Amino acid sequence: MSDTFNFQRFGRYFRFDLARMWRNNTKTAVLLGCGTVLTVLLVGLAGLLLDFHWHTANDPFRFIGFVIALCVLELLMAKTYGFITDRKNGSDFLMIPASTLEKWVSMMLVCLVVIPVLFFATYMLVDGFVCTVLPAAGRPLFSWFGDAIQASSDGFKELNASLAGQQIPLQYSLSSIIVPSIISFWGYSLYFLLCGLLFKRHKILNAILVMMGLSLVFSLVLPHLLPNIAEHLEGMNEKEAMLYADGFLNVTILIGGLIAALLAVVCYVRLRKIAH
């Protein structure tokens, strides 16, 4: 049996990890998935306080509630495996008969796949149920997202037809939106997960403070490192400008992917180095 990675041993550990995470952050993800109910209650109570009438949360309010719940989910990644830094629970974690690689793979699957899927599925189901019970709430968010995806797909088809007519060798599809969004979501999730593994106390607060500090540094440094796009676009024809903008966008996505991968690697290194 391999000491690094064994599928049978990993399967047993992954099932154990899922059960443990249900008692930790996975249950919280499902509760956040019921955020539409909270949004409806808050909007209704605000209406009663302001004009003594109950107002049902419509599409914009429920979408804002969804975004807030998603942000909270990202923040809570700092506490998903945060127990590892605790002396007692962390020691128990280290004693589990599984390799560091197996624990890391399970951690990545739970944080980047299981928890987000449970959150999105629960949110869409609960929101659809609320809209069925309260027709005044408007269309379910999954219907709204479906229309947005269809509109984006039609827009990309028109854009690709226009690019082909101008002999510009570029093609865009839904992946042009979905891939950067997933990379961004994973990047933030891994950042907060890493902060949870590094800090012993006030994990979320420390993660936010570090992010604010990094944002300040980047805002001061990046303008001197990044090219001036406006200057580069001057004098270019439409084809050259489109190719330049597409290349810049691809480089940005690549850098985001590399940062996410680096954060994942640092999480693995932290698991290997952690000791109590």
C-alpha positions in Angstrom: 0.0 0.0 0.0 1.4 3.4 -1.0 2.3 5.8 1.8 1.6 8.7 -0.5 -1.8 8.0 -2.1 -4.0 4.9 -2.0 -7.5 5.2 -3.6 -9.1 2.7 -1.1 -7.7 4.5 1.9 -8.6 7.9 0.4 -12.2 6.7 -0.2 -12.5 5.8 3.5 -10.9 9.1 4.6 -13.1 11.2 2.2 -16.3 9.7 3.6 -15.1 10.4 7.1 -14.1 13.9 6.1 -17.6 14.5 4.5 -19.3 13.4 7.7 -17.1 15.6 9.8 -17.6 18.6 7.6 -21.3 18.2 7.8 -21.0 19.0 11.5 -18.7 21.9 10.6 -19.1 24.2 7.6 -21.1 22.0 5.1 -24.3 22.4 7.3 -23.6 26.1 7.3 -23.5 26.1 3.5 -26.9 24.5 3.3 -28.3 27.0 5.8 -26.9 29.9 3.7 -28.6 28.2 0.8 -31.9 29.2 2.6 -30.9 32.8 2.3 -33.9 33.7 0.1 -36.2 33.1 3.1 -34.1 35.6 5.2 -34.2 38.1 2.4 -38.0 37.9 2.1 -38.4 38.3 5.9 -36.0 41.3 6.0 -37.6 43.1 3.1 -41.1 42.4 4.5 -40.2 43.6 8.0 -38.5 46.7 6.5 -41.8 47.4 4.7 -43.8 47.1 7.9 -41.4 49.5 9.7 -41.4 52.1 6.9 -44.9 52.2 5.6 -46.8 49.5 7.5 -47.2 47.3 4.5 -45.6 43.9 3.8 -43.4 44.0 0.7 -42.3 40.8 -0.9 -38.7 40.7 -2.0 -38.6 40.8 -5.8 -35.8 39.7 -8.2 -33.2 42.5 -7.4 -33.5 42.1 -3.7 -33.3 38.3 -3.9 -30.3 38.5 -6.2 -28.5 40.9 -3.8 -29.3 38.4 -1.0 -27.7 35.6 -3.1 -24.6 37.7 -3.6 -24.3 38.4 0.1 -24.8 34.8 1.0 -22.1 33.8 -1.5 -19.7 36.3 0.1 -20.4 35.0 3.5 -19.7 31.5 2.2 -16.3 32.6 1.0 -15.5 34.2 4.4 -16.5 31.0 6.2 -13.9 29.0 4.3 -11.5 30.4 6.9 -13.2 28.3 9.5 -13.9 25.1 7.5 -10.6 23.5 8.4 -9.7 26.1 11.0 -9.9 23.5 13.8 -6.5 22.1 12.6 -4.7 24.9 14.3 -6.3 24.0 17.6 -4.0 21.8 19.7 -6.5 19.1 20.6 -8.4 18.9 17.4 -5.3 19.5 15.3 -3.5 16.7 17.0 -6.4 14.3 16.3 -6.3 15.4 12.6 -2.6 14.6 12.4 -3.2 11.2 13.9 -5.8 10.1 11.3 -4.3 7.2 9.3 -4.1 9.0 5.9 -1.3 10.7 4.0 -1.0 14.4 3.8 -1.8 14.3 0.1 -5.0 12.4 0.7 -6.0 14.9 3.4 -5.2 17.7 1.0 -7.1 16.3 -1.9 -10.1 15.7 0.3 -9.8 19.3 1.6 -9.8 20.7 -2.0 -12.8 18.6 -3.0 -14.8 19.6 0.0 -14.0 23.3 -0.2 -14.0 23.8 -4.0 -16.7 21.3 -5.1 -18.9 19.9 -2.3 -19.6 23.0 -0.3 -20.2 25.3 -3.4 -22.5 22.7 -5.1 -24.5 22.2 -2.0 -24.9 25.9 -1.5 -25.9 26.6 -5.1 -28.3 23.7 -5.3 -30.0 24.5 -2.0 -30.3 28.2 -2.8 -31.9 27.6 -6.2 -34.3 25.0 -4.8 -35.4 27.1 -1.9 -35.6 30.2 -4.0 -37.8 28.3 -6.5 -40.0 27.1 -3.7 -40.4 30.6 -2.3 -41.3 32.0 -5.7 -43.9 29.3 -6.1 -45.5 30.0 -2.7 -45.2 33.8 -3.2 -45.8 34.7 -6.8 -45.2 38.4 -6.0 -41.5 37.5 -5.5 -41.1 37.2 -9.2 -39.2 34.6 -11.2 -36.9 32.0 -9.5 -33.2 32.9 -9.7 -32.4 29.7 -11.7 -34.8 31.0 -14.3 -33.2 34.4 -14.2 -29.8 32.9 -14.5 -31.0 30.7 -17.4 -32.2 33.7 -19.3 -28.9 35.5 -18.6 -27.0 32.5 -20.0 -29.1 32.3 -23.1 -28.8 36.1 -23.7 -25.0 35.8 -23.3 -24.9 32.8 -25.6 -26.8 34.8 -28.3 -24.6 37.8 -27.8 -21.5 35.7 -28.3 -22.9 34.2 -31.5 -23.5 37.7 -32.9 -20.0 38.8 -31.7 -18.3 35.8 -33.3 -20.2 36.4 -36.6 -19.0 40.1 -36.5 -15.5 39.0 -35.8 -15.6 36.5 -38.7 -16.8 39.2 -41.0 -13.9 41.4 -40.1 -11.5 38.4 -40.4 -10.5 38.7 -36.7 -9.4 35.2 -35.6 -11.2 35.3 -32.2 -14.0 33.1 -30.9 -15.9 33.6 -27.6 -18.4 31.4 -25.8 -20.0 31.0 -22.4 -16.6 29.6 -21.1 -15.2 33.1 -21.6 -17.4 34.1 -18.6 -17.7 30.9 -16.7 -14.0 29.9 -16.5 -12.8 33.3 -15.1 -15.7 33.3 -12.6 -14.8 29.8 -11.3 -11.1 30.7 -11.1 -12.0 33.8 -9.2 -14.3 31.9 -6.8 -11.7 29.2 -6.2 -9.0 31.8 -5.7 -10.9 33.6 -2.9 -12.0 30.3 -1.4 -8.4 29.1 -1.3 -7.2 32.4 0.2 -9.6 32.2 3.1 -8.9 28.5 3.5 -5.2 29.2 3.8 -5.8 32.0 6.3 -7.8 29.5 8.4 -4.8 27.2 8.4 -2.3 29.9 9.2 -4.0 31.9 11.9 -4.9 30.4 15.3 -7.4 33.1 16.3 -9.7 35.6 14.7 -9.3 33.8 11.4 -11.9 35.7 9.4 -10.9 39.1 10.8 -7.2 38.5 10.2 -7.9 37.3 6.6 -9.9 40.5 5.9 -7.1 42.7 7.3 -4.4 40.9 5.3 -6.5 41.2 2.2 -7.0 44.9 2.8 -3.2 45.3 3.2 -2.5 43.3 0.0 -5.0 45.4 -1.9 -3.3 48.6 -0.7 0.1 47.3 -1.8 -1.2 46.1 -5.2 -2.9 49.4 -5.8 0.4 51.2 -5.3 2.6 48.8 -7.1 0.6 47.4 -10.0 0.1 50.8 -11.9 3.9 50.9 -12.3 4.1 47.2 -13.5 1.1 46.9 -15.8 1.2 48.4 -19.2 -0.9 51.5 -20.0 -3.6 50.0 -22.1 -4.8 53.3 -23.4 -1.4 54.1 -24.8 -1.0 50.7 -26.4 -4.4 51.0 -28.1 -3.6 54.3 -29.6 -2.8 54.0 -33.3 -4.1 50.4 -33.5 -6.8 49.5 -35.9 -9.9 47.6 -34.7 -8.4 44.1 -35.4 -5.1 44.9 -33.6 -7.0 46.4 -30.7 -9.2 43.3 -30.4 -6.3 40.9 -30.5 -4.4 43.0 -27.9 -7.4 43.2 -25.5 -8.0 39.4 -25.9 -4.3 38.6 -25.2 -4.4 40.9 -22.1 -7.5 39.2 -20.9 -6.0 35.7 -21.4 -2.9 36.7 -19.5 -5.1 38.0 -16.6 -7.0 34.8 -16.4 -3.8 32.8 -16.5 -2.3 34.8 -13.7 -5.5 34.3 -11.7 -5.3 30.5 -12.3 -1.6 30.5 -11.2 -2.4 32.4 -8.0 -5.2 29.9 -7.2 -2.8 27.0 -7.9 -0.1 28.6 -5.7 -2.6 29.0 -2.9 -3.6 25.4 -3.1 0.1 24.3 -3.0 0.8 26.5 0.0 -2.2 24.9 1.7 -0.5 21.5 1.1 2.8 22.8 2.4 1.0 24.1 5.5 -0.6 20.7 6.1 2.8 19.0 5.9 4.5 21.5 8.3 1.7 21.8 10.9 2.7 20.5 14.3 1.3 20.7 17.8 
